[in-house]
Amino acid sequence: MSDFFSESKSNVIEYTVSEISGALKRAVEDQFGHVRVRGEISGYRGPHSSGHAYFTLKDDRARLEAVVWKGTMSRLKFRPEEGMEVIATGKLTTYPGSSKYQIVIDNLEPAGAGALMALLEERKRRLAAEGLFDSERKRPLPFMPRVLGVITSPTGAVIRDIIHRITDRFPLHVVVWPVRVQGETSGAEVAAAVQGFNALPPGGPVARPDILIVARGGGSLEDLWGFNDEALARAVAASEIPVISAVGHETDWTLVDYAADVRAPTPTGAAEFAVPVKADLEARLATLSARLKGCMSRHFDRKRQTLRAASRALPAPDQLLALPRRHFDELTSRLTRALSVSTERKRARFAAVRLTPATLDRRLAETRRITDRDLARAFAALRAMVRERRVQLDRTAQRIGPAPLLRRQAQSRDTLAALQRRLDHAIALRLERQRGRITQADRLLSTLSHQSILERGFALVTDAEGKLVKRAAEVVPNAALSLRFADGAVGVVAGEGGARPKQQAKPASKPKDPGAQGSLF
């Protein structure tokens, strides 16, 4: 047993696993401190939740693990994509936890222009499939914008060219959003500028542009790569403000050119698309104004000629008014005659129905006659009803015995008494009403009677035949006349100088009291 242990001893140095891993790590890092590796990205799933990215670089015979730390990931010019052939620059190191070696990438770029073009074509195809480049969604440019927004570098020649061309064509308010137009952050800055202009409220402290121009000078594919950013293309497509793309020269195409509403070959061309030529507008306005004045002048001339022709066909004002004037005169004369005739008719009708004492007497006599007739009818009806009830009572008394008869007689007696009371009340009420009407008629007769006029000092003159003498021209000299006063009548004889007393007539009888009422029965 002791011989076995003595034979197993050796002078080879023993290492721990950590020592071996550390030695390998130092050897690899010293040997491959800075390398450029070309390969195809495989297994890329985007940044980890920590911000780091892990994937594999491979070729047709080997694989190499790769990692991009969070700080480096934010500085890359483009984002890694699955299947892209790239050139990675960094250093090799090992990961002792899994005995693997990997490359820590400091910079990542496509493997030549062909790779960039392939990436650009793939993005273009994907965005076109989403409809971002469709012509139906592109907005027309306003004809005369008031504010122009320019997204470009504030120090380059592009902004000077745009402002110079705007000043020459149509001066307006220009708002510049300064951005980097080349480098790793250019795409994000331009996208933020587009979104910022769209976020400006109308009427705010900073004027909201009516048109946006995204501009940059010419350059290589790598220099213009920031304008192929997918986020920038989506921001331009989603912009509510129309966007003019002026990136590079006429032969340079980027994703922004496809997403924009209008693509200009140069920044200067973008300025020409944005605004019209003021001098041309003024000349066109002057031409249109002259044409409008000429048109209005010719229109007025034609209307004036038409009016003159129509006026010649119309008759003179006197001819137009002759018939109406004559008709008016005839109606005026007819109206005068009609008023006179109507007045005479009204006067005759009034004289025919004039209220006189004789008329009142006739009406009073008619009222008395009607009242007497109604009372006679009422008494006759009452007597007939009493007779009928007495007959009915006798018939009833024959059909029933003494006791019910007495009761019926008592009831009939009460009914007759009630009817008698109602009759007396009705007669008294009717007499009272007729008495009031007669009293009113008597008062009216007394008021309208000539006796009240005589009481005021007037006299009634009659001739020998008793006819009323109304005018002095009707009196014949030496004619016998009668002067009736309120208290009596005096006979006189008419002479040349006046009337002479004839004889003393008997005093007139004293008029009855208007309030006195004789018996109607």
Secondary structure, 3 states (H helix, E strand, C coil): CHHHHHHHCCCCCCCCHHHHHHHHHHHHHHHCCCEEEEEEEECCCCCCCCCCEEEEEECCCCEEEEEECHHHHCCCCCCCCCCCEEEEEEEEEEECCCCEEEEEEEEEEECCHHHHHHHHHHHHHHHHHCCCCCHHHCCCCCCCCCEEEEEECCCCHHHHHHHHHHHHHCCCEEEEEECCCCCCCHHHHHHHHHHHHHHCCCCCCCCCCCEEEEEECCCCCCCCHHHHCHHHHHHHHCCCCCEEEEECCCCCCCHHHHHCCEECCCHHHHHHHHCCCHHHHHHHHHHHHHHHHHHHHHHHHHHHHHHHHHHHHCCCHHHHHHHHHHHHHHHHHHHHHHHHHHHHHHHHHHHHCCCCHHHHHHHHHHHHHHHHHHHHHHHHHHHHHHHHHHHHHHHHHHHCCHHHHHHHHHHHHHHHHHHHHHHHHHHHHHHHHHHHHHHHHHHHHHHHCHHHHHHCCCCEEECCCCCECCCHHHCCCCCEEEEECCCCEEEEEECCCCEEEEEECCCCCCCCCCCCCCCCC
